[in-house]
């Protein structure tokens, strides 16, 4: 499957028509139209119709479009899922996924929906962390359509009464568990939001931490956060150059079939070539997106 950049995933309130229109001009890789937390009960139905119309009408270029529905146990969830599926976004984001059974339930309701629609799962409850392996393993059953985890660190902090602090020490277990489970079953994972949207340096620190932990990108709450997230979750020029050098070296006739070779005094194995190939593919996908 082709690598798809998911460096920046911007939440946009589904009830704000101006925000939905503005999203067409922003450099976010992913736009998440939110029908859940960002929309009050009195505006849920109007927001749903507005988001469905926006997605169906297009105009967002090659941005990945995701609709976050309300939970199926709420008064709005069932209709959200039905209408979202009809609009055919790239993905439907399901909140508060705590068990694999919830994903199978969503998958059953999407049986007749276009096959291109993926399911993304919010990992934002203590039970989700305890069950994260089983939730990720649901991706092995194609009927669930599971393709990505999205961390809900605010909800996790609330439910656990943890103080995340500046370095998120209390969250490292959640973040690493989610990344490990996601990688074990071949799905992407996006880091939680950074609340202080005017603190760009703080955002940069958290993006760097997320990348070090293995995240594919960051969920965002303000357009000003897009640039730093795109920068930090992109391979650097040096990383791309080194990756290309690794691939070229393994393609040399004398190195074909070898499990390990020496490049510039460093021992490089086939696993490094696999990592290098993904780095180059990601860089090329980002370059293609920026040309459009």
C-alpha positions as CSV (number, residue, x, y, z in Angstrom):
1,X,0.0,0.0,0.0
2,X,1.3,3.5,-0.9
3,X,2.6,5.6,1.9
4,X,0.2,8.5,2.7
5,X,1.4,11.5,4.7
6,X,-0.6,12.0,7.9
7,X,1.7,14.6,9.5
8,X,-1.0,17.0,10.4
9,X,-4.6,16.2,11.2
10,X,-6.7,19.3,11.9
11,X,-10.0,19.1,13.8
12,X,-12.6,21.4,12.4
13,X,-15.9,21.9,14.2
14,X,-18.7,20.6,12.0
15,X,-21.0,23.4,13.1
16,X,-18.7,26.2,11.8
17,X,-19.4,26.7,8.1
18,X,-16.5,29.2,7.7
19,X,-14.1,26.7,9.2
20,X,-15.2,24.0,6.7
21,X,-14.6,26.3,3.8
22,X,-11.3,27.5,5.2
23,X,-10.0,24.0,5.4
24,X,-9.9,23.9,1.6
25,X,-7.0,26.3,1.7
26,X,-4.9,24.9,4.6
27,X,-1.8,22.8,4.3
28,X,-3.1,20.0,6.6
29,X,-2.6,16.5,5.3
30,X,-5.9,15.4,7.1
31,X,-9.0,17.4,7.9
32,X,-11.2,15.9,10.6
33,X,-14.7,17.2,10.5
34,X,-15.9,16.9,14.1
35,X,-19.4,16.1,15.0
36,X,-18.6,15.1,18.6
37,X,-16.7,17.1,21.1
38,X,-16.7,20.4,19.2
39,X,-20.4,20.5,18.7
40,X,-23.1,21.1,21.3
41,X,-26.2,18.9,21.6
42,X,-28.4,21.6,20.1
43,X,-26.3,21.8,17.0
44,X,-25.6,18.2,16.3
45,X,-28.1,17.6,13.5
46,X,-27.3,20.8,11.7
47,X,-23.6,20.1,11.9
48,X,-24.1,16.6,10.5
49,X,-25.9,17.9,7.5
50,X,-23.4,20.7,6.9
51,X,-20.4,18.3,7.1
52,X,-22.0,15.7,4.9
53,X,-22.7,18.4,2.3
54,X,-19.1,19.7,2.5
55,X,-17.5,16.3,2.0
56,X,-19.9,15.3,-0.8
57,X,-19.3,18.6,-2.6
58,X,-15.5,18.2,-2.6
59,X,-13.0,21.0,-3.3
60,X,-10.5,19.8,-0.7
61,X,-7.9,18.6,-3.2
62,X,-5.9,15.6,-2.0
63,X,-6.4,16.3,1.7
64,X,-7.6,13.2,3.5
65,X,-11.1,13.9,4.8
66,X,-12.3,12.2,8.0
67,X,-15.6,12.6,9.8
68,X,-15.6,12.1,13.5
69,X,-19.0,10.8,14.5
70,X,-20.7,10.7,17.9
71,X,-20.6,7.3,19.7
72,X,-23.2,4.7,18.6
73,X,-24.5,4.8,22.2
74,X,-25.5,8.4,21.9
75,X,-28.7,9.8,20.3
76,X,-26.8,11.0,17.2
77,X,-24.3,8.2,16.5
78,X,-26.4,5.9,14.4
79,X,-27.5,8.7,12.0
80,X,-24.0,10.1,12.0
81,X,-22.6,6.8,10.8
82,X,-25.3,6.3,8.1
83,X,-25.0,9.9,6.7
84,X,-21.2,9.9,6.9
85,X,-21.0,6.6,5.0
86,X,-23.2,8.1,2.3
87,X,-20.9,11.1,2.0
88,X,-18.0,8.7,1.4
89,X,-15.1,10.5,3.2
90,X,-11.7,8.8,3.3
91,X,-12.4,7.7,6.8
92,X,-14.9,7.7,9.7
93,X,-13.3,8.4,13.1
94,X,-15.1,6.4,15.9
95,X,-14.8,7.9,19.4
96,X,-14.0,6.1,22.6
97,X,-13.2,2.7,21.1
98,X,-12.5,0.6,24.1
99,X,-13.0,-3.0,22.7
100,X,-12.5,-4.7,19.4
101,X,-16.2,-5.6,19.5
102,X,-17.1,-1.9,18.9
103,X,-15.1,-2.0,15.6
104,X,-16.9,-5.1,14.4
105,X,-20.2,-3.5,15.2
106,X,-19.2,-0.4,13.1
107,X,-18.0,-2.7,10.3
108,X,-21.3,-4.5,10.2
109,X,-23.1,-1.2,9.7
110,X,-20.7,-0.3,6.9
111,X,-21.2,-3.5,4.9
112,X,-22.8,-1.7,1.9
113,X,-20.7,1.4,2.1
114,X,-18.0,2.2,-0.4
115,X,-14.9,0.0,0.2
116,X,-12.7,3.1,0.0
117,X,-14.0,4.3,3.4
118,X,-11.6,3.4,6.3
119,X,-12.4,3.3,10.0
120,X,-10.1,5.2,12.4
121,X,-10.4,4.6,16.2
122,X,-10.0,7.0,19.0
123,X,-7.9,5.5,21.8
124,X,-9.0,7.7,24.7
125,X,-10.2,5.5,27.6
126,X,-8.3,3.5,30.2
127,X,-10.0,0.4,29.0
128,X,-8.8,1.1,25.4
129,X,-5.2,1.1,26.7
130,X,-5.7,-2.2,28.5
131,X,-7.3,-3.7,25.3
132,X,-5.1,-1.9,22.7
133,X,-3.6,-5.1,21.3
134,X,-7.0,-6.7,20.7
135,X,-8.3,-3.4,19.2
136,X,-5.3,-3.2,16.8
137,X,-5.7,-6.9,15.9
138,X,-9.2,-6.1,14.6
139,X,-7.4,-4.7,11.5
140,X,-6.6,-8.3,10.5
141,X,-10.3,-8.7,9.7
142,X,-11.0,-6.5,6.6
143,X,-14.6,-6.1,7.6
144,X,-13.6,-3.6,10.4
145,X,-11.8,-1.4,7.9
146,X,-9.4,-0.3,10.7
147,X,-6.5,1.8,9.4
148,X,-5.5,4.3,12.1
149,X,-5.4,5.0,15.8
150,X,-5.9,8.5,17.1
151,X,-4.8,9.2,20.6
152,X,-7.2,11.2,22.8
153,X,-4.8,12.3,25.5
154,X,-7.1,14.9,27.0
155,X,-9.7,12.2,27.7
156,X,-7.1,9.8,29.0
157,X,-5.8,12.4,31.4
158,X,-9.3,13.2,32.6
159,X,-10.2,9.5,33.2
160,X,-6.9,8.6,34.9
161,X,-6.5,11.9,36.8
162,X,-3.0,12.1,35.4
163,X,-1.1,15.4,35.2
164,X,0.7,15.2,31.9
165,X,3.1,18.1,32.6
166,X,5.4,19.6,30.0
167,X,7.1,16.3,29.1
168,X,4.0,14.0,29.3
169,X,5.8,11.5,31.5
170,X,2.4,10.1,32.7
171,X,1.3,9.5,29.1
172,X,4.4,7.6,27.8
173,X,2.9,4.3,28.6
174,X,-0.3,5.0,26.7
175,X,1.5,6.5,23.7
176,X,4.1,3.7,23.5
177,X,1.4,1.0,23.9
178,X,-0.7,2.4,21.1
179,X,2.3,2.8,18.8
180,X,3.5,-0.8,19.5
181,X,0.0,-2.3,18.9
182,X,-0.5,-0.3,15.8
183,X,2.8,-1.3,14.3
184,X,2.2,-5.0,15.2
185,X,-0.9,-5.0,13.0
186,X,0.1,-2.6,10.3
187,X,-1.9,0.5,11.1
188,X,-1.0,4.2,11.5
189,X,-1.2,6.1,14.7
190,X,-1.6,9.9,15.3
191,X,-0.6,11.7,18.5
192,X,-3.1,13.6,20.7
193,X,-3.7,17.4,20.5
194,X,-1.6,20.1,22.1
195,X,-4.0,22.4,23.9
196,X,-1.9,25.6,24.2
197,X,-2.3,26.5,20.5
198,X,-0.5,29.8,20.8
199,X,2.6,28.1,22.3
200,X,4.3,27.0,19.1
201,X,7.5,26.0,20.8
202,X,5.7,23.8,23.2
203,X,3.9,22.2,20.2
204,X,7.2,21.6,18.5
205,X,8.6,19.9,21.6
206,X,5.6,17.6,21.7
207,X,5.7,16.9,18.0
208,X,9.4,15.9,18.3
209,X,8.5,13.6,21.2
210,X,5.7,12.1,19.3
211,X,8.0,11.4,16.3
212,X,10.6,9.9,18.6
213,X,7.9,7.6,19.9
214,X,7.0,6.5,16.4
215,X,3.9,8.5,15.7
216,X,2.9,9.2,12.1
217,X,1.6,12.7,12.8
218,X,-0.2,14.9,15.2
219,X,-3.8,15.9,15.7
220,X,-4.3,19.7,15.8
221,X,-6.8,22.2,17.0
222,X,-5.6,25.4,15.3
223,X,-4.3,26.2,11.7
224,X,-1.2,27.8,13.2
225,X,-0.1,24.3,14.4
226,X,0.0,22.8,10.8
227,X,3.3,24.2,9.8
228,X,5.4,22.9,12.7
229,X,3.7,19.5,12.6
230,X,4.3,19.1,8.8
231,X,7.9,20.1,9.3
232,X,8.7,17.8,12.2
233,X,6.9,14.7,10.9
234,X,8.6,15.1,7.5
235,X,11.9,13.3,6.8
236,X,14.8,15.8,6.8
237,X,16.9,16.3,3.7
238,X,19.8,14.5,5.4
239,X,17.5,11.5,6.3
240,X,16.3,11.3,2.7
241,X,19.8,11.5,1.3
242,X,21.0,8.7,3.6
243,X,18.0,6.6,2.8
244,X,18.7,6.9,-0.9
245,X,22.3,6.0,-0.4
246,X,21.3,2.8,1.5
247,X,18.9,1.8,-1.3
248,X,21.5,2.5,-4.0
249,X,24.1,0.5,-2.2
250,X,21.9,-2.6,-1.8
251,X,21.1,-2.3,-5.5
252,X,24.8,-2.6,-6.5
253,X,25.3,-6.0,-8.2
254,X,28.0,-7.1,-5.7
255,X,25.6,-6.4,-2.8
256,X,22.4,-8.1,-4.1
257,X,21.4,-11.0,-1.9
258,X,23.5,-9.8,1.1
259,X,21.9,-9.3,4.5
260,X,24.3,-6.7,5.6
261,X,26.8,-4.3,4.0
262,X,29.2,-1.5,5.0
263,X,28.4,2.1,4.0
264,X,30.7,4.9,5.0
265,X,32.0,2.8,7.9
266,X,28.6,1.8,9.2
267,X,27.1,-1.6,9.2
268,X,23.7,-1.5,7.4
269,X,21.3,-4.4,7.3
270,X,18.3,-5.3,5.2
271,X,16.0,-3.9,7.9
272,X,17.6,-0.5,7.4
273,X,16.9,-0.8,3.7
274,X,13.2,-1.4,4.4
275,X,13.2,1.7,6.7
276,X,15.0,3.7,4.0
277,X,12.5,2.7,1.4
278,X,9.6,4.0,3.5
279,X,11.5,7.2,4.2
280,X,12.0,7.8,0.5
281,X,8.4,6.9,-0.3
282,X,7.1,9.3,2.4
283,X,9.4,12.1,1.1
284,X,8.2,11.6,-2.4
285,X,4.5,11.5,-1.3
286,X,5.0,14.8,0.6
287,X,6.8,16.4,-2.4
288,X,3.9,15.4,-4.7
289,X,1.4,16.8,-2.3
290,X,3.2,20.1,-2.0
291,X,3.3,20.4,-5.8
292,X,-0.5,20.4,-6.0
